Amino acid sequence: MWTVGESQTAQYKSMFTELIMKASSPFVHKRLPHFWKACWAISTSTSAMVLTLLLGSQLAASAQIVSDNFDDGDDVSPAPPWFHYDPIKVGSGGAVSLATWTFPTDSSGGKALRIQCAPNNGPAASLSNTRASSILTNINYTNFYVSVDITNWDNANVQFMGIMARLNQYSGVPGQLDGYCFAYINGGAATPYLDNTIAIFRINNEGSKGVPGSSVGPTANGNAEVHGVDLDPTNQYRLVFIGEGTHMEGRVYQLPDITTPIARVQADSAGESVQWTNGPVGLLTFGYYSAGLSGPDAIVDVTFDNFYCAPTPPQAITDDFNDGNDTTPAPAWTHVDPIALAGVPGAAYSGATYTFPGGGYELFSPHPLIPDAGGPRVNSVLPGIWTDFYLSVDVTDWDNTGHQLFGLIARAQNIGPGTTDAYLFTYENGNLGPTAGDFDVLRITGEGSTGAAQMEGAIPGQNSGLHLVPGNSYRFVFIGKGYDFRAKVYQLPDTSNPIKDLLAKDLAELLPNGQVGLVVANDPSDGTQHSCRARFDNFFTEVSEPRITLVGTNGTGNAVVSWPGNFASIWALQSSTNLNSGWTEVKPKDVAYAGGLNVHTNLAPMAETDNTFYRLKRIEPTLYP
């Protein structure tokens, strides 16, 4: 592996004199196969600030991914079936049944899941408020990523509605359910919650025991936050609940935008006397008050749709290829050989290959004897749809005997021979001379046969020329947000100073989203039609660039830093007074969320002689089982 970093100086006209971004650790050789560390840091003294990013390890394992849009009008298929948990029915021995599960038509003409409960103010009133849950009892996660849409609810009544995880004791008598929950509470529930709030809380004996690690509940160490947000039942929202170790994060997206959360809440159960480590996931409904009346008069009426659960976020992907395959860690790469897909027979084309020499990932396409399907080219892409993206890959070797291009592909659609539409960041080795070569940020349509726009030309002053020296290794970084793109190249092991930094813009048309991956192709101008080959390593993708930004200072001289709030994984902010040691996590309650950004204000005003360094650390999931 390689250490990642960036170096840049910029003036900041205030109490600070300069912004210095630099690598905070030396080169790490590939013999450390499961650790990829990248460092930028910010120091909040008047003398220096440093931005730091850490990527932890990833351990591959298999675990079940489940999705259910309920369009088949039931919650039995696709497997596994949902378990209906009705505590009032269980506690009354079946004498009182207040909960129903139905499947009304949704706004797109499919079906959704509606959970309703009548008030529990009759003979079973001693069993407390009306409530019901749907649980996937056959799914056992330690780390988890769960999402569901809430499309309607009765807003005249105060209800908890949301996602549960790591559940235990869910099929016995009422009052035993344990686990964690991320929920929206739509009214004036009692403390520790607020009026119209999202919160993560620990469920203990079917009751809320406060926010894990917060200043409320049994453990008052301040490691959580509660976020006020007023959701409109005429709109539709997506709830996302992520758990990685002791860290948990809940997000709310207002549909159809699933790129940037409108609200976010975090918690950390480290130090809690009770911790739930694994268990099933499910959906929670809980009637708190009904039209201002007491708890026994509460009702439940919430409609859910488009459920998804997995052991890791679907877009949190890192692959160092040290395991000698491209199938683990999940998701597996998809091989795309356009020439073979075009139907060229094996006698004329032996086919693209995907191999793993030296722990890398080599893509190769030979020269076809029949030219009708075009020149040699090969892709490998990942499943899933990205809108905004941050892609990074190392290029360690390539065939320099022929005119070819290779690099990263993003927002790829209709992938196939003569049909691929995508954005590319590629190196083209030109006429193979000692100074030949350049980089291109391209939008292609029809695999380039119907259009190829060189987008860096839309930004004045961009110089794409650069010669890459065979035998050296380089890191390619490709960033896209809407119509705007940025591409960087680093000569390894120096990941502090890009040797090429290009800006680009799509002025004509926008490819809004699509798949990401790798591309190698022989240039059409190569009359000899050589084969094409390039070797990649250390692929990483996120939805935003993992970077801390210095916002400035508040009115009392406290430093303010921010970073994107739409990462696929959980990223924790850490601080230290020493760049090389003593890093501790900033408590979630000390991180605000607004306008799509996480924002932290340093707790103490800055002094001339003091340093406070900040870095981001990706909380790397370990898959279960």
C-alpha positions as a printed Julia matrix, in Angstrom:
625×3 Matrix{Float64}:
   0.0     0.0     0.0
   0.94    3.63   -0.34
   0.61    6.52    2.05
  -1.72    9.18    0.71
  -1.52   12.89    1.31
  -1.55   16.27   -0.36
   0.53   19.4     0.02
  -0.69   22.87   -0.68
  -0.22   26.34    0.79
  -2.89   29.02    0.94
  -3.09   32.28    2.81
  -5.73   32.75    5.47
  -6.14   36.38    6.59
  -7.11   36.17   10.22
  -5.43   34.74   13.29
  -3.88   32.08   11.03
  -0.9    32.71    8.81
  -1.06   29.75    6.46
  -2.77   26.47    5.64
  -0.33   23.61    5.23
  -1.57   20.21    4.04
   1.03   17.5     4.17
   1.49   13.78    4.7
   1.87   12.99    8.38
   3.44    9.54    8.05
   6.11    7.92    5.88
   5.65    5.63    2.91
   4.02    2.34    3.85
   5.09   -0.59    1.68
   2.7    -3.11    0.2
   3.78   -5.71    2.76
   1.08   -4.22    5.0
  -1.79   -5.61    2.92
  -4.79   -4.58    5.01
  -3.92   -1.03    5.99
  -4.38    1.97    3.74
  -3.62    5.2     5.5
  -3.93    8.66    4.12
  -3.22   11.74    6.14
  -4.15   15.4     5.9
  -4.48   17.49    9.11
  -5.42   20.94   10.43
  -3.58   22.56   13.3
  -5.51   25.32   15.01
  -2.49   27.29   16.19
  -1.41   30.54   14.61
   1.63   28.85   13.12
   0.3    25.88   11.15
  -2.72   23.8    10.24
  -2.62   20.29    8.84
  -5.45   18.27    7.26
  -5.53   14.53    7.9
  -7.45   11.59    6.45
  -7.16    8.0     7.69
  -8.41    4.91    5.93
  -8.53    1.86    8.16
  -8.42   -1.81    7.28
 -11.06   -3.88    5.54
 -11.58   -7.55    6.24
 -13.54   -9.51    3.67
 -16.35  -11.86    4.62
 -19.7   -12.9     3.28
 -23.02  -11.71    4.65
 -26.54  -11.42    3.39
 -27.94   -8.45    1.5
 -31.72   -8.09    1.52
 -34.04   -5.68   -0.27
 -37.82   -5.54   -0.35
 -39.94   -2.94   -2.13
 -43.17   -4.74   -1.1
 -44.47   -4.46   -4.67
 -45.56   -8.1    -4.54
 -48.12   -7.1    -1.9
 -46.62   -9.13    0.94
 -43.63   -9.29    3.3
 -43.04  -13.01    2.83
 -41.14  -12.86   -0.45
 -38.45  -12.25   -1.43
 -36.93  -14.4     1.3
 -36.37  -14.17    4.17
 -39.9   -13.43    5.43
 -40.55  -10.69    7.93
 -41.56  -11.54   11.5
 -44.51   -9.52   12.85
 -43.78   -8.56   16.44
 -46.95   -7.45   18.29
 -46.07   -7.15   22.01
 -49.67   -6.5    23.03
 -50.88   -9.67   21.32
 -48.02  -11.73   22.79
 -48.48  -10.32   26.29
 -52.23  -10.89   26.3
 -51.87  -14.46   25.13
 -53.56  -13.55   21.84
 -56.64  -12.1    23.56
 -55.91   -8.55   22.29
 -54.51   -7.9    18.82
 -54.18   -4.24   17.88
 -51.57   -4.3    15.1
 -52.13   -4.82   11.37
 -49.72   -5.09    8.43
 -51.19   -4.1     5.06
 -49.82   -3.25    1.61
 -51.43   -0.17    0.05
 -50.55    1.12   -3.42
 -47.61    3.53   -3.4
 -47.11    6.67   -5.49
 -45.33    4.76   -8.28
 -48.08    2.18   -8.67
 -46.34   -0.51   -6.64
 -47.02   -1.45   -3.04
 -45.76   -0.3     0.35
 -45.9    -1.62    3.92
 -48.31    0.06    6.31
 -48.2    -0.74   10.03
 -51.16    0.4    12.13
 -52.15   -0.1    15.77
 -55.32    0.92   17.58
 -55.03    2.5    21.08
 -54.19    0.12   23.9
 -56.69    1.55   26.39
 -58.73   -1.63   26.9
 -58.19   -4.83   28.89
 -54.48   -5.02   27.95
 -53.68   -1.43   28.98
 -51.18   -2.68   31.57
 -48.95   -3.78   28.67
 -48.24   -0.1    27.96
 -48.4     1.89   24.72
 -49.49    0.4    21.43
 -46.55   -0.62   19.25
 -45.53   -3.07   16.55
 -42.42   -4.01   14.61
 -41.34   -5.95   11.54
 -38.12   -7.91   12.07
 -35.89   -9.93    9.74
 -35.08  -12.62   12.26
 -32.85  -14.57    9.84
 -30.45  -11.64    9.34
 -27.69  -11.38   11.92
 -25.4    -8.38   11.54
 -22.62   -6.97   13.66
 -21.94   -4.01   11.4
 -24.91   -2.92    9.35
 -26.26   -0.52    6.75
 -30.08   -0.32    6.71
 -32.28    2.06    4.74
 -36.03    2.47    4.35
 -38.37    5.11    2.94
 -41.14    6.57    5.08
 -43.85    7.69    2.71
 -46.75    8.58    5.01
 -47.72    8.75    8.68
 -50.48   10.12   10.9
 -49.0    13.46   11.94
 -51.79   14.26   14.39
 -50.33   11.72   16.76
 -46.86   11.52   18.31
 -45.08    8.43   17.03
 -41.61    6.93   16.93
 -40.85    5.52   13.45
 -37.57    4.13   12.25
 -34.98    1.37   11.95
 -33.79   -1.13   14.56
 -30.54   -3.12   14.56
 -28.62   -5.65   16.66
 -31.88   -6.87   18.16
 -32.2    -9.4    20.96
 -35.13  -10.91   22.95
 -37.71  -10.04   20.31
 -40.0   -13.07   20.35
 -40.68  -13.66   24.03
 -42.88  -11.79   26.46
 -43.33   -8.01   26.1
 -40.77   -5.8    27.77
 -37.7    -7.79   26.74
 -36.68   -6.36   23.34
 -33.09   -5.06   23.28
 -31.0    -3.39   20.58
 -30.44   -0.01   18.94
 -32.82    2.24   17.04
 -32.62    5.26   14.76
 -36.0     6.96   14.69
 -37.89   10.09   13.82
 -40.17   11.36   16.6
 -42.78   13.66   15.13
 -43.94   15.59   18.16
 -43.5    16.64   21.75
 -42.09   13.47   23.26
 -40.61   13.65   26.72
 -36.94   14.39   27.38
 -34.3    13.42   26.29
 -35.91   14.04   22.93
 -37.07   17.26   21.36
 -40.14   18.33   19.46
 -39.72   16.82   15.97
 -36.39   15.05   16.33
 -34.17   12.31   14.99
 -32.22   10.3    17.55
 -30.26    7.1    17.99
 -31.18    5.33   21.21
 -30.47    2.07   22.98
 -33.5    -0.17   23.44
 -33.41   -1.98   26.77
 -36.33   -4.18   27.86
 -38.42   -2.61   25.09
 -37.89    0.89   26.45
 -35.58    3.69   25.42
 -32.53    4.01   27.65
 -31.37    7.28   26.21
 -28.92    8.03   23.45
 -25.85    5.75   23.52
 -23.02    7.59   25.21
 -24.92   10.87   25.45
 -25.4    13.36   28.24
 -28.82   11.82   28.84
 -29.64    8.32   29.96
 -27.5     6.05   32.13
 -24.12    7.04   30.66
 -23.32   10.74   30.58
 -20.12   10.99   28.59
 -21.43   13.19   25.8
 -20.61   10.84   22.91
 -23.83   11.5    20.97
 -26.08   14.17   19.6
 -29.81   14.64   19.02
 -30.88   16.6    15.95
 -34.11   18.55   15.58
 -35.83   18.26   12.21
 -39.47   18.76   11.21
 -40.5    16.31    8.5
 -43.6    16.95    6.39
 -45.85   13.89    5.93
 -46.8    15.11    2.46
 -43.17   14.55    1.42
 -41.25   11.28    1.29
 -38.0    10.58    3.13
 -35.3     7.96    3.28
 -33.92    6.92    6.67
 -30.45    5.35    6.77
 -28.98    3.7     9.88
 -25.29    2.67    9.84
 -23.42    0.83   12.57
 -19.68    0.15   12.49
 -18.3    -1.11   15.79
 -19.39    1.23   18.56
 -20.05    4.02   16.05
 -23.56    4.62   14.74
 -24.97    7.2    12.36
 -28.51    8.02   11.24
 -29.35   10.07    8.17
 -32.49   11.54    6.63
 -32.77   12.25    2.89
 -35.72   14.07    1.34
 -36.64   12.08   -1.75
 -35.9    12.04   -4.61
 -32.51   13.46   -3.49
 -30.49   10.57   -2.04
 -27.15   12.35   -2.37
 -27.02   14.78    0.56
 -28.83   14.22    3.88
 -31.07   16.97    5.19
 -30.32   15.83    8.75
 -27.77   13.6    10.42
 -27.24   12.26   13.94
 -24.3    10.28   15.39
 -23.66    8.2    18.5
 -20.85    6.16   20.0
 -21.61    3.43   22.52
 -17.98    3.13   23.66
 -17.93    3.1    27.44
 -21.57    2.06   27.79
 -22.15   -0.52   30.49
 -24.5    -2.39   28.13
 -23.55   -2.87   24.48
 -25.39   -4.89   21.85
 -22.87   -6.39   19.45
 -24.99   -8.23   16.85
 -28.49   -9.31   15.96
 -31.32   -8.92   13.44
 -32.6    -5.68   11.92
 -36.14   -4.4    11.6
 -38.63   -1.55   11.52
 -40.04    0.17   14.6
 -43.37    1.86   15.2
 -44.32    3.12   18.65
 -47.35    5.2    19.59
 -46.3     7.8    22.15
 -49.27   10.15   22.48
 -52.51   10.46   20.58
 -53.8    13.97   19.88
 -52.38   15.23   23.16
 -53.92   12.45   25.26
 -52.12    9.96   27.48
 -49.97    7.07   26.29
 -52.7     4.38   26.35
 -54.64    6.45   23.8
 -51.71    6.5    21.35
 -52.04    5.0    17.88
 -49.61    3.79   15.23
 -49.96    4.58   11.54
 -46.77    4.6     9.46
 -46.09    3.53    5.86
 -42.67    2.22    4.81
 -41.24    1.36    1.4
 -38.03    0.27   -0.38
 -36.23   -1.52    2.44
 -32.55   -2.44    2.04
 -30.01   -3.94    4.44
 -26.4    -5.06    4.08
 -23.33   -5.49    6.28
 -21.61   -2.46    4.75
 -22.68    0.7     2.89
 -23.19   -0.14   -0.79
 -20.75    2.57   -1.91
 -17.99    2.08    0.67
 -15.56    0.19   -1.55
 -11.86   -0.46   -1.1
  -9.97   -3.17   -2.97
  -6.2    -3.74   -2.8
  -6.42   -7.01   -4.83
  -3.96   -8.67   -2.44
  -6.32  -11.65   -2.17
  -5.7   -12.43   -5.84
  -9.27  -11.91   -7.0
 -11.81   -9.21   -7.83
 -14.78  -10.87   -6.14
 -13.93  -10.1    -2.5
 -14.41   -7.87   -0.68
 -17.96   -7.43   -1.94
 -19.21   -6.23   -4.31
 -17.57   -8.24   -7.06
 -16.23   -6.44  -10.11
 -18.05   -6.95  -13.4
 -15.89   -7.81  -16.43
 -16.84   -6.0   -19.64
 -15.16   -7.19  -22.84
 -16.81   -5.14  -25.63
 -15.21   -7.12  -28.46
 -16.43  -10.45  -27.12
 -19.85   -8.93  -26.4
 -20.0    -7.78  -30.02
 -19.89  -11.44  -31.06
 -16.38  -11.71  -32.5
 -15.66  -15.47  -32.57
 -12.95  -16.99  -30.43
 -10.9   -17.96  -33.47
 -10.44  -14.27  -34.22
 -10.26  -12.93  -30.67
  -9.01  -14.84  -27.64
 -10.73  -12.51  -25.2
  -9.8   -10.02  -22.5
  -8.11  -11.24  -19.33
  -8.25  -10.08  -15.73
  -5.24  -11.23  -13.69
  -3.52  -10.34  -10.41
   0.26  -10.24  -10.84
   2.16   -9.03   -7.79
  -1.03   -8.25   -5.89
  -2.23   -5.84   -8.57
  -5.15   -5.95  -11.01
  -4.14   -6.24  -14.68
  -6.59   -5.71  -17.55
  -5.55   -6.95  -20.99
  -7.22   -7.1   -24.39
  -5.47   -8.7   -27.4
  -5.65   -7.44  -30.97
  -8.7    -8.99  -32.73
  -8.1   -10.46  -36.17
 -11.5    -9.11  -37.26
 -11.58   -5.29  -37.03
 -15.36   -4.93  -37.3
 -15.87   -4.65  -33.53
 -13.15   -2.03  -33.1
  -9.74   -2.06  -31.51
  -8.62   -3.72  -28.28
 -10.34   -2.43  -25.16
 -11.48   -3.77  -21.8
 -13.38   -2.5   -18.77
 -14.0    -3.65  -15.23
 -16.81   -1.9   -13.36
 -18.5    -2.1    -9.98
 -22.23   -2.58   -9.42
 -24.13    0.33   -7.95
 -25.01    3.82   -9.1
 -22.91    6.85   -8.22
 -23.89   10.5    -8.71
 -21.13   12.5    -7.01
 -17.92   10.49   -6.71
 -14.34   10.41   -5.49
 -12.27    7.69   -7.18
  -8.65    6.79   -6.57
  -6.45    4.06   -8.07
  -2.73    3.38   -8.43
  -1.26    2.59  -11.85
   1.84    0.43  -11.45
   2.57   -0.89  -14.96
   1.39   -0.59  -18.55
   2.3    -1.63  -22.09
   4.34    1.22  -23.53
   4.95   -0.38  -26.93
   1.64    0.74  -28.38
  -0.51    3.85  -28.39
  -3.09    3.27  -25.64
  -5.04    4.98  -22.88
  -6.0     3.8   -19.39
  -7.56    5.13  -16.21
 -10.83    5.63  -14.36
 -14.41    5.56  -15.59
 -17.39    7.13  -13.81
 -21.16    7.52  -14.25
 -21.02    4.8   -16.88
 -24.36    3.92  -18.48
 -25.48    1.42  -21.15
 -22.11   -0.33  -20.9
 -21.34   -2.4   -23.98
 -19.87   -2.38  -27.49
 -20.76    0.92  -29.15
 -23.19    1.9   -26.38
 -21.21    3.07  -23.32
 -21.84    6.61  -22.15
 -19.47    7.72  -19.38
 -16.92   10.16  -17.98
 -13.27    9.13  -18.2
 -10.03   10.29  -16.64
  -7.28    8.62  -18.66
  -3.62    8.86  -19.56
  -2.74    8.59  -23.26
   0.89    7.71  -23.99
   0.89    9.35  -27.42
   3.71    8.61  -29.87
   5.77    6.87  -27.14
   8.53    9.49  -27.25
  10.44   10.57  -24.1
   8.16   13.58  -23.57
   4.95   12.27  -25.16
   1.71   11.77  -23.31
  -1.18   13.69  -21.84
  -4.24   13.32  -19.61
  -7.84   13.69  -20.72
 -11.06   14.27  -18.82
 -13.63   13.04  -21.31
 -17.34   12.58  -21.76
 -17.91    9.77  -24.25
 -21.16    8.66  -25.86
 -21.65    5.44  -27.8
 -18.28    4.22  -26.47
 -16.73    7.21  -28.2
 -18.14    6.36  -31.6
 -20.84    9.05  -31.44
 -19.05   11.63  -29.32
 -16.01   12.38  -27.16
 -15.72   15.78  -25.49
 -12.42   16.78  -23.89
 -13.84   18.65  -20.92
 -10.7    20.23  -19.45
 -10.81   22.53  -22.47
 -13.87   24.18  -20.95
 -11.72   25.67  -18.16
  -9.16   28.31  -19.23
  -5.54   27.66  -18.43
  -5.6    23.87  -18.12
  -2.51   22.04  -19.35
  -3.05   18.32  -19.76
   0.37   17.4   -21.12
   2.53   15.07  -19.01
   4.84   12.13  -19.68
   4.57    9.15  -17.34
   7.79    7.16  -17.03
   7.47    3.37  -17.32
   8.77    1.74  -14.16
   7.33    4.43  -11.92
   3.98    4.13  -10.15
   1.3     6.8   -10.09
  -1.95    7.51   -8.3
  -4.94    8.75  -10.34
  -7.72   10.64   -8.53
 -11.01   11.54  -10.26
 -13.64   13.71   -8.56
 -17.08   14.61   -9.9
 -19.84   16.79   -8.52
 -22.63   17.7   -10.91
 -21.15   19.26  -14.05
 -17.78   19.93  -12.38
 -14.78   17.59  -12.35
 -11.26   17.52  -10.98
  -8.47   15.09  -11.82
  -5.13   14.68  -10.04
  -2.02   12.59  -10.55
   0.63   11.78   -7.93
   3.97   10.09   -8.54
   4.24    7.49   -5.8
   5.34    7.34   -3.08
   4.87   11.13   -2.87
   1.15   11.6    -2.32
   1.54   15.11   -0.95
   2.24   16.98   -4.19
   0.19   16.27   -7.32
   2.23   16.38  -10.49
  -0.94   17.13  -12.46
  -4.12   18.86  -11.28
  -6.83   19.44  -13.88
 -10.22   21.12  -13.65
 -12.96   20.23  -16.14
 -16.61   20.97  -16.82
 -19.31   19.36  -18.94
 -20.79   22.3   -20.86
 -23.0    20.33  -23.25
 -24.92   17.65  -21.42
 -24.86   15.9   -18.07
 -24.57   12.2   -17.41
 -26.27   12.32  -14.0
 -25.16    8.99  -12.55
 -23.86    5.53  -13.33
 -21.25    2.92  -12.5
 -17.58    3.41  -11.7
 -14.55    1.35  -12.63
 -11.44    0.97  -14.78
 -10.79    1.26  -18.5
  -7.92    0.28  -20.84
  -8.11    0.85  -24.6
  -5.91    0.93  -27.66
  -6.06    4.36  -29.28
  -7.92    4.31  -32.61
  -5.01    6.19  -34.22
  -2.66    3.24  -33.58
  -2.51    1.84  -37.08
  -0.65   -1.28  -36.01
  -3.45   -2.18  -33.61
  -1.37   -3.37  -30.7
  -2.98   -5.08  -27.74
  -3.66   -2.95  -24.65
  -2.63   -3.63  -21.05
  -2.44   -1.74  -17.74
  -2.01   -2.82  -14.12
  -3.9    -1.13  -11.27
  -3.81   -1.33   -7.48
  -5.41    0.11   -4.32
  -8.8     1.14   -5.69
 -10.9     3.35   -3.43
 -14.2     5.15   -3.91
 -16.35    7.54   -1.89
 -19.12    9.95   -2.75
 -17.06   13.03   -1.79
 -13.41   13.88   -1.38
 -12.4    13.06    2.2
 -11.05   16.49    3.06
 -11.28   18.83    6.03
 -11.81   22.5     5.22
 -10.88   25.4     7.44
 -14.0    27.54    7.7
 -12.42   30.23    9.85
 -13.03   31.33   13.41
 -16.08   32.23   15.45
 -16.47   35.46   17.39
 -14.31   34.29   20.28
 -11.34   32.97   18.3
 -12.29   29.31   18.2
 -11.29   27.51   15.0
 -14.14   26.13   12.87
 -13.57   23.18   10.52
 -15.97   21.33    8.23
 -16.07   18.24    6.02
 -18.67   16.63    3.72
 -21.72   15.08    5.35
 -22.59   12.7     2.53
 -19.86   10.07    2.86
 -20.88    6.48    2.25
 -19.16    5.28    5.43
 -18.92    6.74    8.9
 -15.96    9.11    9.25
 -14.9    10.23   12.73
 -13.14   13.5    13.45
 -10.09   13.11   15.67
  -7.93   15.73   17.35
  -4.53   15.86   18.99
  -2.02   18.39   20.26
   0.73   16.28   18.69
   0.66   15.42   15.01
   2.28   12.03   15.59
   0.43   10.7    18.64
  -2.38   11.17   21.13
  -5.32   11.21   18.69
  -8.77   11.15   20.32
 -12.2    11.27   18.71
 -14.23   14.45   18.83
 -17.54   13.63   20.52
 -20.53   13.52   18.17
 -22.43   16.1    20.25
 -19.64   18.57   19.39
 -20.22   18.14   15.64
 -23.09   20.05   14.08
 -24.69   19.26   10.74
 -26.0    21.96    8.42
 -26.22   22.54    4.69
 -24.74   19.14    3.85
 -21.63   19.73    5.97
 -20.38   18.46    9.29
 -19.06   21.4    11.31
 -16.92   21.38   14.46
 -15.92   24.41   16.49
 -12.77   23.96   18.53
 -13.78   23.98   22.19
 -11.12   26.47   23.27
  -9.9    29.71   21.68
  -6.6    29.43   19.88
  -3.36   30.57   21.46
  -0.11   31.59   19.81
   1.82   28.71   21.36
  -0.74   25.9    21.21
  -1.44   23.42   18.43
  -4.57   21.39   17.87
  -4.49   19.02   14.92
  -7.57   17.45   13.32
  -7.89   14.44   11.05
 -10.66   12.3     9.58
 -10.64    8.56   10.2
 -12.81    6.21    8.19
 -14.47    3.74   10.56
 -13.76    0.6     8.58
 -16.41   -2.11    8.83
 -15.48   -5.68    9.61
 -18.01   -7.84    7.82
 -20.14  -10.36    9.7
 -20.13  -13.31   10.04
